[in-house]
Amino acid sequence: MKALSAMSMKKRDELRPGVPDCPKCHGDGFLRGDTDGPHPPSYDMCSCVLLRELRANLERAMPGLSSAPVVEKSPLLDKERGNLLVTASDDWFRAHLRHVGVRNPPTWFFKVCSDADLVTAWLATASLQGNQVLDPDANAVSLSHATIADLVTPPDLLVVRMGIKAARNAACSEVLVEAINLRDHAGKPTWVWDTPTHRLVPGHLFHSEAVDGVVRRWERVTETAASRPKPASKKDGTPSSPVTETAPSEGGRVILSDIAPTRRSLRKEPKA
């Protein structure tokens, strides 16, 4: 009987939306608001659920993004509504993209795709049309996106990571322009991310006059030494000082006090 009872309790905890040991909601996932009768009660999402959803959204955007280093501020913040050309190293960009991601709702759909992903989706379209494709990756036809539009149109913000595709394809630059044009037509922003050692300039696999004509109008952000993530001071990766982050939440802001990228506490800031 006790075993069955323990199994039932465990099953119940698995079905509850909150974190079982949360001291605020005790696993319910929500907190009752301050609404007084005769109005029906109101409920707010608990910070434990918000934190879990934010982490999940970061991972959906780019695997490993939730564990990127923490930065106090970022030149990318408040630029997620416009087109941007970013030149930065992998560590720098991940840290600053994470900074932007945790300051948007967990329902915000942003996605990092590579230049190779763009070409693979385009190859699927060319294959369906019966065109002859001269590309070593021609057999790697996308199974998840039937057209390039399926890949690039849905996200609220699309980040195109350059420098992943190495096999030459004469249509590379045209594929990039098409992806950007599809985003512009849908009224959605695009970020193009290249690196200091492999910039999107003449000689790059995806560079052309057409590409240059598009991105030259964009705002540019380049990695600087002052904005690089600070190295951890302890063996467990704990920074030398806490970093406070804010994320949107109904009824005020939720503050994420990062002691380490993977170990956070939350508290709710009072309404102004």
ZICORFEN-V249108 format. One record per backbone hydrogen bond with DSSP energy under -1.0 kcal/mol. CO is the residue of the C=O (numbers start at 0). NH is the residue of the N-H. E is the energy in kcal/mol with one decimal. If there is no record, write none. Layout:
CO,NH,E  CO,NH,E
This chain:
0,4,-2.5  1,5,-2.5  2,6,-2.3  3,7,-2.3  4,8,-2.3  5,9,-2.3  6,10,-2.4  7,11,-2.4  8,12,-2.3  9,13,-1.9  10,14,-1.4  11,15,-1.2  18,21,-2.2  21,25,-1.5  24,27,-1.6  26,17,-1.9  28,45,-2.0  30,43,-3.2  35,38,-1.1  41,32,-3.7  43,30,-3.0  45,49,-2.0  46,50,-2.5  47,51,-1.6  48,52,-2.7  49,53,-2.5  50,54,-2.2  51,55,-2.2  52,56,-2.2  53,57,-2.1  54,58,-2.0  55,59,-2.0  56,60,-1.7  57,61,-2.1  60,111,-2.2  61,64,-2.3  64,67,-1.7  75,78,-1.8  78,81,-1.6  83,191,-2.6  84,220,-2.4  85,193,-2.5  86,222,-2.6  88,92,-2.5  89,93,-2.3  90,94,-2.0  91,95,-2.1  92,96,-2.8  93,97,-2.3  94,98,-1.6  95,99,-1.5  96,100,-2.7  97,101,-2.3  99,102,-1.1  100,103,-1.3  104,107,-2.0  108,155,-2.7  108,156,-1.5  110,158,-3.1  112,160,-3.2  113,117,-1.6  114,118,-1.8  115,119,-2.5  116,120,-2.3  117,121,-2.2  118,122,-2.7  119,123,-1.4  119,141,-1.0  120,124,-1.4  121,125,-2.5  122,126,-2.6  123,127,-2.1  124,128,-1.6  125,130,-2.3  126,129,-1.2  132,134,-1.1  134,137,-2.2  136,139,-1.8  138,140,-1.3  147,151,-2.3  148,152,-2.1  156,110,-2.2  157,190,-2.9  158,112,-2.9  159,192,-3.0  160,114,-2.1  168,171,-1.9  170,174,-2.5  171,175,-2.0  172,176,-2.2  173,177,-2.4  174,178,-2.3  175,179,-2.2  176,180,-2.8  177,181,-2.5  178,182,-1.8  179,183,-2.7  180,184,-2.6  181,185,-1.5  182,187,-2.7  183,186,-1.2  188,157,-1.4  189,83,-2.0  190,159,-3.3  191,85,-2.8  192,161,-3.1  193,87,-2.3  194,197,-1.2  198,200,-2.1  200,203,-2.7  203,206,-1.5  207,211,-2.6  208,212,-2.2  209,213,-1.1  210,214,-2.5  211,215,-1.8  214,217,-1.5  218,84,-2.4  220,86,-2.6  224,227,-1.2  233,236,-1.5  237,232,-1.3  242,257,-2.7  244,255,-3.2  246,253,-2.3  248,251,-1.1  252,268,-2.0  253,246,-2.3  254,266,-1.4  255,244,-2.5  255,257,-1.0  256,264,-1.2  257,242,-1.7  259,262,-1.6  262,258,-1.3  262,259,-1.2  264,256,-1.9  266,254,-2.2
